[in-house]
C-alpha cells in the first residue's frame, strides 16, 4: 500500500483547464444581478431599451436586455438585439489597416500623397500633402468632418435614399480650411476613415466589406454583424430620434415597414455596420487580448493622443480606439452614434474583461454610456473572486471525472503545456509537461487508476491571476478496501483566459 501512496503523491490535485471557469449557480446569480442593474439604468434614465454583453476574463459571455425594442408596439428588448455600430465600426477599419502595417504593406508614417497624390479629389483636401496613415487613424490630420457639413445634411434631406461614392462625400470638405495643421492637433473626423477605407481597397484589391468578412467577421464568428449599406436592414431594432436630430431625419422612430428612414450607406468606413452587443464585446475582447494583431502593433494602437493638442498623453485617442482612465486601470474601446442608436464597447485591461452596451435612442447622445459600463463592471468585479473560487472547485470536479474515466490525456489538460511546469513529491521533482505525462502513463494504466475524490479544499487568491489551492485526495483502488489519502498544495495561474496548474507539491 505504501508504494501506491507514494506514486499517488505525484498526481495530486490537478484542475481541468478546458472546463467552465465557474459553477453554474454563481454565473446565474451574476447574470440576474447584472440584468437588474440594466433594468434600473433603463428606468432611471428614461431609455426605451438597452442591451449589454460582458465577456468575462475566461471568455465566457453574458448577454442582457432591458426595456423595449418598440414601446408603442409593446415589443420587449431581447438579448442580442441588433443595432447600428455607429463609429464603433472604426475599430474594425483600424484593425485591418494595422494588419497591413504588420504585414509590411503599409507604414504608419508614410504619406497618403504617395497613394492618391495624382487624384484631383485628393489634392483638394485640406493638408493633403502632409497627411500620414497614423494621422488618419488617430484623428490628427486636421481634416474637417464631412457628415456635419450643412451642404451634406441638405443633400441627405433632398435625397435620403441616395448611394454615395466616398470621393463624393470627401468633396463636401474639399478646399476647406483645415481644423489645424497636420499632426499638430486633434479633431475627431469621419473623413479620416473614408480615406482609410479607400486606402485599404487600393492596397488589397478587395472591397472593404469583403475584406472585413474575410479577415474578421468570418474567422471570429461575428455572425450578427453585417454592412449597413442600404435602407432595408434585416433585424434592425427600432430606434428613437432625440431632440437634437443631428441629421434631420423625417420621423421620431427610425424604422418603418422594415426600412430605415434614410440610406445609411454614406457612413461606410466611418462606421457602416449593423451589429449587436454580443459581437462587439467578443470582438473587443479578442482584439485587445492580441488574437488579431501582434503585441507590438497592439501596443502602438493603444498609445493615445490628447484631445485638442494631439500630443502624447496617458488618455485620449489611440489608433482607432479611445483610451479611458477607469479607477487605477485603463479601458480601450470606442463609442458610436447613428440616429436612433448609440453604442459603446470597452476592454478593461487590468481585469481582462470586455463590456458592450447599446441603447435604441440618441437623446443627448446618451453621454452616460461610459458611466453605465463602469456600473456593470463594478458588479462583475465584486463577484469575480467568488466566480473564480467556484471555477477552481469546478475544475477539480472535472479533474475527478477524467481520472475516474481512466483518461490521462484528459487529466493532463490541467497543466500548462510548457517545460517550466513541475511536480514536487517524495519521489523528487519532475519538470516539463511531456515528462509528467509520460510518468503518469507509465505508472497509471486505466485498470489501476481506481476512483478519485477531492475534499477539504481551500482555494486562496494570491495575485490577480494566481490562486493557491490546498486540499486532500482520496483514492479507492480496485479490489482494495483501504482508502488512500494524502494532502497537496497546487499553484494555479490564469493564462489566456484558462486556469492551468503551474506547480504542485505534496507532503
Secondary structure, DSSP 8 states (H G I E B T S, - for coil): -HHHHHHHTTT-----TTS-SS-HHHHHHHHHHHHHHHHHHHHHTT-SEEEEEEE-TTS-EEEEEEEEEETTTTEE--TT-EEE-GGGGHHHHHHHHHHHHHTTS--TTSBTHHHHTT-HHHHTSTTTTT-BHHHHHHT-S----GGG-HHHHHHHHHTTT----HHHHHGGGTT---SSSTTSS----HHHHHHHHHHHHHHHSS-HHHHHIIIIIHHHT-TT-EE--SSB-TTB---B--SS-TT--SSSBSEETTEESS-GGGGGGGS-EEEEHHHHHHHHHHHHTTSSS-HHHHHHHT--B-TTT--B-SSEE-SS-EEEEETTEEEEEEEEEETTEEEEEEEETTTTEEEEEEESB-GGGGTTHHHHHHHHHHHHHHHHHHHHHHHHHHHHHHHHHHHHTT-HHHHHTTB-SSTT-EEEETTEEEESHHHHHHHHHHH--HHHH-EEEEEEEEEEEEETTEEEEEEEEEEE-TT--SEEEEEEEEEEEEETTEEEEEEEEE-
